[in-house]
Amino acid sequence: MQVSSKVTAVYKQTPVLDYLAGRFTYRSRAEWAGLVADGRVSCNGRVCTSDTIVTQGDVVACDLPDVPLPEKFDFNYQIIYEDAWLLGINKPANLLVHDKRQFAQASLIYHLRTRHMPPYPEARLANRLDKDTSGVIVAARDDRTLRLMQQLFASQQVHKEYLAVVRGVPVPATGIIDLPIGRVDSLPGVYRFGVVAGGKTAVTNYETVQTFGDQYALLRLFPKTGRTHQLRVHLQAIGHTIVGDVLYTLPDAEYLAWFATRQPLPHEPITRQALHCARVEFEHPRTARPCIITAPLPPDLEELLKGLEKGR
């Protein structure tokens, strides 16, 4: 697997081994030294030695050996929209959208660029979804379109609709959650956000679509901002955690214990957070026409809803 990076100012006039070991800590210094010795590392197209000095702006590339994937990933995504400038992708759960670490080849964007038939080597992600959130991903097919799409997302001109199954039934049935979000202190290995004073502004509108007794509800969510884990944090904050969301259900120590095995939890009726990006709507940045991309509910969420319907 060929990967490359551009040297930043922090590593100006630095031995290549110091650069690799300092910036890419997922491999040890000895491992990087071995790759350099094997001729797998180059700088601006020239094979590096242990004496090579890199500086700001240099492009360092490495032919990394493929590594066994830690788990089975779901590559059954679908291209649901395509034109000369954009791709719309229906991403399944259990698939990273990108990963610059040792498992980069297990990501949606890597697969889309190199393994899909036909491949889309020019594809660049315009938005993100968590690994276990399914639904619409938008990818740009050239740099200009990517910049324009990023501007649309940043200026809140992309309207997103999610579906989520939550515990309990919100009161009122429709409402606005306007609570600031920021990173919260957690044990090492836990990457968690929460409602914090002084956090970034975050606003989510919600509507109750269906209830299953007083135990569960299907919600339609409309995030007006795009903070990390926004929907998961906001729903936890109002007492209606997303079904299957282990990170925002368990305390840190219990979450780490679960993460080590990833065994299904007996109290959860689904093995991932029941969250799906169902619709994305925006003015096409190159044609100025309305662009609507929709993704149907995946089978696991359909089965969850059928089970809840039978059980109520």
Secondary structure, 3 states (H helix, E strand, C coil): CEEEEECCHHHCCEEHHHHHHHHCCCCCHHHHHHHHHCCCEEECCEECCCCCEECCCCEEEEECCCCCCCCCCCCCCEEEEECCCEEEEEECCCCECCCCCCCHHHEHHHHHHHCCCCCCCCCEECCCCCCCCEEEEEEECCHHHHHHHHHHHHCCCCEEEEEEEEECCCCCCEEEEECCEEECCCCCCCCCEEECCCCECCEEEEEEEEEECCCEEEEEEEECCCCCCHHHHHHHHCCCCECCCCCCCCCHHHHHHHHHHCCCCCCCCCCCCCEEEEEEEEECCCCCCEEEEECCCCHHHHHHHHHHHHHC
